Protein backbone atom coordinates (compact mmCIF):
# COMPACT_ATOMS: atom_id res chain seq x y z
CA UNK A 1 0.00 0.00 0.00
CA UNK A 2 2.81 2.37 0.85
CA UNK A 3 4.51 1.55 -2.46
CA UNK A 4 1.28 2.38 -4.31
CA UNK A 5 0.99 5.65 -2.43
CA UNK A 6 4.61 6.55 -3.23
CA UNK A 7 4.05 5.73 -6.88
CA UNK A 8 0.95 7.92 -6.95
CA UNK A 9 2.83 10.74 -5.24
CA UNK A 10 5.71 10.38 -7.73
CA UNK A 11 3.25 10.55 -10.61
CA UNK A 12 1.60 13.68 -9.23
CA UNK A 13 5.01 15.28 -8.65
CA UNK A 14 6.09 14.49 -12.19
CA UNK A 15 2.87 15.98 -13.57
CA UNK A 16 3.37 19.04 -11.38
CA UNK A 17 6.91 19.55 -12.70
CA UNK A 18 5.70 19.14 -16.29
CA UNK A 19 2.92 21.66 -15.67
CA UNK A 20 5.42 24.10 -14.20
CA UNK A 21 7.65 23.74 -17.26
CA UNK A 22 4.66 24.29 -19.54
CA UNK A 23 3.63 27.34 -17.49
CA UNK A 24 7.15 28.75 -17.68
CA UNK A 25 7.18 28.36 -21.45
CA UNK A 26 3.75 30.01 -21.64
CA UNK A 27 4.92 32.96 -19.54
CA UNK A 28 7.98 33.35 -21.72
CA UNK A 29 5.99 33.39 -24.95
CA UNK A 30 3.33 35.68 -23.45
CA UNK A 31 6.05 38.14 -22.43
CA UNK A 32 7.58 38.02 -25.90
CA UNK A 33 4.19 38.74 -27.52
CA UNK A 34 3.53 41.59 -25.08
CA UNK A 35 6.91 43.11 -25.95
CA UNK A 36 6.08 42.88 -29.66
CA UNK A 37 2.68 44.47 -29.03
CA UNK A 38 4.38 47.24 -27.03
CA UNK A 39 6.75 47.97 -29.93
CA UNK A 40 3.84 48.18 -32.38
CA UNK A 41 1.81 50.44 -30.10
CA UNK A 42 4.58 52.94 -29.42
CA UNK A 43 5.81 52.86 -33.01
CA UNK A 44 2.25 53.83 -33.97
CA UNK A 45 2.36 56.75 -31.53
CA UNK A 46 5.69 57.88 -32.94
CA UNK A 47 4.40 57.73 -36.52
CA UNK A 48 1.37 59.82 -35.52
CA UNK A 49 3.63 62.41 -33.89
CA UNK A 50 5.85 62.58 -36.97
CA UNK A 51 2.82 62.96 -39.24
CA UNK A 52 1.42 65.69 -36.99
CA UNK A 53 4.73 67.56 -36.97
CA UNK A 54 4.96 67.41 -40.77
CA UNK A 55 1.48 68.93 -41.03
CA UNK A 56 2.43 71.67 -38.59
CA UNK A 57 5.52 72.53 -40.63
CA UNK A 58 3.39 72.61 -43.78
CA UNK A 59 0.90 74.92 -42.07
CA UNK A 60 3.77 77.13 -40.92
CA UNK A 61 4.92 77.49 -44.53
CA UNK A 62 1.39 78.52 -45.50
CA UNK A 63 1.30 81.06 -42.69
CA UNK A 64 4.65 82.52 -43.78
CA UNK A 65 3.38 82.83 -47.34
CA UNK A 66 0.17 84.39 -46.04
CA UNK A 67 2.16 86.92 -44.00
CA UNK A 68 3.91 88.05 -47.19
CA UNK A 69 0.55 88.35 -48.90
CA UNK A 70 -0.83 90.30 -45.91
CA UNK A 71 2.14 92.71 -46.19
CA UNK A 72 1.27 93.14 -49.85
CA UNK A 73 -2.35 93.86 -48.91
CA UNK A 74 -1.23 96.52 -46.43
CA UNK A 75 1.02 98.13 -49.03
CA UNK A 76 -1.77 97.98 -51.62
CA UNK A 77 -4.16 99.69 -49.19
CA UNK A 78 -1.63 102.50 -48.67
CA UNK A 79 -1.34 102.89 -52.44
CA UNK A 80 -5.13 102.92 -52.64
CA UNK A 81 -5.19 105.80 -50.16
CA UNK A 82 -2.76 107.84 -52.26
CA UNK A 83 -4.22 106.88 -55.62
CA UNK A 84 -6.07 109.32 -57.78
CA UNK A 85 -9.83 108.86 -58.03
CA UNK A 86 -9.48 107.42 -61.55
CA UNK A 87 -6.98 104.77 -60.32
CA UNK A 88 -8.82 103.69 -57.20
CA UNK A 89 -10.97 101.09 -58.93
CA UNK A 90 -7.87 99.30 -60.24
CA UNK A 91 -6.23 99.46 -56.79
CA UNK A 92 -9.37 98.14 -55.15
CA UNK A 93 -9.55 95.18 -57.53
CA UNK A 94 -5.91 94.33 -56.78
CA UNK A 95 -6.59 94.41 -53.03
CA UNK A 96 -9.64 92.19 -53.42
CA UNK A 97 -7.59 89.66 -55.42
CA UNK A 98 -4.82 89.65 -52.78
CA UNK A 99 -7.24 89.29 -49.86
CA UNK A 100 -8.95 86.40 -51.64
CA UNK A 101 -5.60 84.66 -52.02
CA UNK A 102 -4.77 85.46 -48.39
CA UNK A 103 -8.03 83.94 -47.13
CA UNK A 104 -7.46 80.79 -49.22
CA UNK A 105 -3.92 80.40 -47.80
CA UNK A 106 -5.14 80.74 -44.22
CA UNK A 107 -7.87 78.18 -44.75
CA UNK A 108 -5.32 75.75 -46.18
CA UNK A 109 -3.12 76.34 -43.11
CA UNK A 110 -6.09 75.64 -40.83
CA UNK A 111 -6.88 72.44 -42.74
CA UNK A 112 -3.29 71.29 -42.25
CA UNK A 113 -3.53 72.01 -38.53
CA UNK A 114 -6.83 70.13 -38.39
CA UNK A 115 -5.17 67.04 -39.89
CA UNK A 116 -2.31 67.47 -37.41
CA UNK A 117 -4.88 67.56 -34.60
CA UNK A 118 -6.44 64.33 -35.88
CA UNK A 119 -3.01 62.65 -35.88
CA UNK A 120 -2.47 63.74 -32.27
CA UNK A 121 -5.89 62.43 -31.27
CA UNK A 122 -4.99 59.09 -32.89
CA UNK A 123 -1.76 59.04 -30.87
CA UNK A 124 -3.77 59.78 -27.74
CA UNK A 125 -6.01 56.77 -28.35
CA UNK A 126 -3.01 54.54 -28.98
CA UNK A 127 -1.49 55.70 -25.69
CA UNK A 128 -4.62 54.51 -23.91
CA UNK A 129 -3.77 51.03 -25.19
CA UNK A 130 -0.18 51.53 -24.03
CA UNK A 131 -1.36 52.36 -20.53
CA UNK A 132 -3.28 49.10 -20.44
CA UNK A 133 0.06 47.37 -21.12
CA UNK A 134 1.55 48.98 -18.02
CA UNK A 135 2.75 52.40 -19.17
CA UNK A 136 2.72 55.16 -16.59
CA UNK A 137 -0.42 57.29 -16.39
CA UNK A 138 1.50 60.26 -15.01
CA UNK A 139 3.50 61.18 -18.11
CA UNK A 140 1.58 63.69 -20.26
CA UNK A 141 2.58 63.48 -23.92
CA UNK A 142 -0.25 64.43 -26.25
CA UNK A 143 -2.53 66.57 -24.06
CA UNK A 144 -0.19 69.62 -23.93
CA UNK A 145 0.33 69.42 -27.71
CA UNK A 146 -3.41 69.32 -28.35
CA UNK A 147 -3.93 72.30 -26.05
CA UNK A 148 -1.28 74.40 -27.83
CA UNK A 149 -2.53 73.33 -31.25
CA UNK A 150 -6.06 74.36 -30.33
CA UNK A 151 -4.83 77.82 -29.33
CA UNK A 152 -2.94 78.25 -32.60
CA UNK A 153 -5.93 77.11 -34.66
CA UNK A 154 -8.09 79.68 -32.88
CA UNK A 155 -5.68 82.46 -33.90
CA UNK A 156 -5.58 81.23 -37.50
CA UNK A 157 -9.37 81.20 -37.63
CA UNK A 158 -9.52 84.69 -36.12
CA UNK A 159 -7.10 85.91 -38.79
CA UNK A 160 -9.28 84.33 -41.47
CA UNK A 161 -12.30 86.15 -40.07
CA UNK A 162 -10.36 89.42 -40.12
CA UNK A 163 -9.43 88.87 -43.76
CA UNK A 164 -13.08 88.13 -44.54
CA UNK A 165 -13.96 91.43 -42.84
CA UNK A 166 -11.45 93.20 -45.08
CA UNK A 167 -13.08 91.66 -48.14
CA UNK A 168 -16.51 92.75 -46.93
CA UNK A 169 -15.27 96.31 -46.34
CA UNK A 170 -13.71 96.33 -49.78
CA UNK A 171 -16.89 95.07 -51.40
CA UNK A 172 -18.90 97.78 -49.62
CA UNK A 173 -16.43 100.53 -50.39
CA UNK A 174 -17.58 103.17 -52.86
CA UNK A 175 -16.68 106.67 -53.80
CA UNK A 176 -18.16 109.10 -51.32
CA UNK A 177 -17.57 110.99 -48.12
CA UNK A 178 -16.93 107.81 -46.11
CA UNK A 179 -14.38 106.28 -48.49
CA UNK A 180 -11.33 107.65 -46.67
CA UNK A 181 -12.60 106.28 -43.36
CA UNK A 182 -13.24 102.87 -44.92
CA UNK A 183 -9.74 102.81 -46.34
CA UNK A 184 -8.28 103.58 -42.89
CA UNK A 185 -10.34 100.77 -41.37
CA UNK A 186 -9.11 98.33 -44.01
CA UNK A 187 -5.52 99.45 -43.37
CA UNK A 188 -5.91 98.83 -39.62
CA UNK A 189 -7.35 95.37 -40.25
CA UNK A 190 -4.48 94.53 -42.60
CA UNK A 191 -1.91 95.57 -39.97
CA UNK A 192 -3.71 93.43 -37.40
CA UNK A 193 -3.53 90.40 -39.72
CA UNK A 194 0.20 90.92 -40.31
CA UNK A 195 0.91 91.13 -36.56
CA UNK A 196 -1.24 88.07 -35.79
CA UNK A 197 0.39 85.99 -38.54
CA UNK A 198 3.82 86.89 -37.18
CA UNK A 199 2.74 85.60 -33.76
CA UNK A 200 1.26 82.43 -35.29
CA UNK A 201 4.48 81.77 -37.23
CA UNK A 202 6.50 82.05 -34.01
CA UNK A 203 4.11 79.77 -32.12
CA UNK A 204 4.13 77.14 -34.85
CA UNK A 205 7.94 77.12 -34.84
CA UNK A 206 8.01 76.55 -31.08
CA UNK A 207 5.22 74.00 -31.39
CA UNK A 208 7.11 72.00 -34.04
CA UNK A 209 10.20 71.98 -31.80
CA UNK A 210 8.08 70.54 -28.97
CA UNK A 211 7.55 67.32 -30.91
CA UNK A 212 11.13 66.25 -30.21
CA UNK A 213 10.39 66.32 -26.47
CA UNK A 214 7.13 64.44 -27.01
CA UNK A 215 8.87 61.70 -29.00
CA UNK A 216 11.50 61.41 -26.25
CA UNK A 217 8.71 60.92 -23.68
CA UNK A 218 7.13 58.26 -25.89
CA UNK A 219 10.47 56.44 -26.09
CA UNK A 220 10.75 56.65 -22.29
CA UNK A 221 7.24 55.20 -21.91
CA UNK A 222 8.13 52.42 -24.32
CA UNK A 223 11.24 51.44 -22.35
CA UNK A 224 9.34 51.72 -19.08
CA UNK A 225 6.60 49.39 -20.34
CA UNK A 226 9.22 46.88 -21.49
CA UNK A 227 10.72 46.94 -17.99
CA UNK A 228 7.31 46.32 -16.43
CA UNK A 229 6.72 43.34 -18.72
CA UNK A 230 10.16 41.87 -17.98
CA UNK A 231 9.65 42.37 -14.23
CA UNK A 232 6.27 40.61 -14.44
CA UNK A 233 7.89 37.77 -16.41
CA UNK A 234 10.63 37.32 -13.85
CA UNK A 235 8.14 37.39 -10.97
CA UNK A 236 5.94 34.76 -12.65
CA UNK A 237 8.93 32.57 -13.51
CA UNK A 238 10.23 32.73 -9.93
CA UNK A 239 6.81 31.70 -8.63
CA UNK A 240 6.70 28.82 -11.10
CA UNK A 241 10.24 27.80 -10.12
CA UNK A 242 9.25 27.80 -6.45
CA UNK A 243 6.28 25.56 -7.28
CA UNK A 244 8.50 23.27 -9.37
CA UNK A 245 10.98 22.94 -6.51
CA UNK A 246 8.11 21.95 -4.24
CA UNK A 247 6.98 19.29 -6.72
CA UNK A 248 10.55 18.01 -7.06
CA UNK A 249 10.84 17.78 -3.28
CA UNK A 250 7.62 15.78 -3.19
CA UNK A 251 8.99 13.41 -5.82
CA UNK A 252 12.24 13.05 -3.87
CA UNK A 253 10.42 12.06 -0.71
CA UNK A 254 8.39 9.44 -2.55
CA UNK A 255 11.44 7.68 -3.96
Secondary structure, DSSP 8 states (H G I E B T S, - for coil): -HHHHHHHHHHHHHHHHHHHHHHHHHHHHHHHHHHHHHHHHHHHHHHHHHHHHHHHHHHHHHHHHHHHHHHHHHHHHHHHHHS-GGGHHHHHHHHHHHHHHHHHHHHHHHHHHHHHHHHHHHHHHHHHHHHHTT--SS--SHHHHHHHHHHHHHHHHHHHHHHHHHHHHHHH--SSTTHHHHHHHHHHHHHHHHHHHHHHHHHHHHHHHHHHHHHHHHHHHHHHHHHHHHHHHHHHHHHHHHHHHHHHHHHHHH-
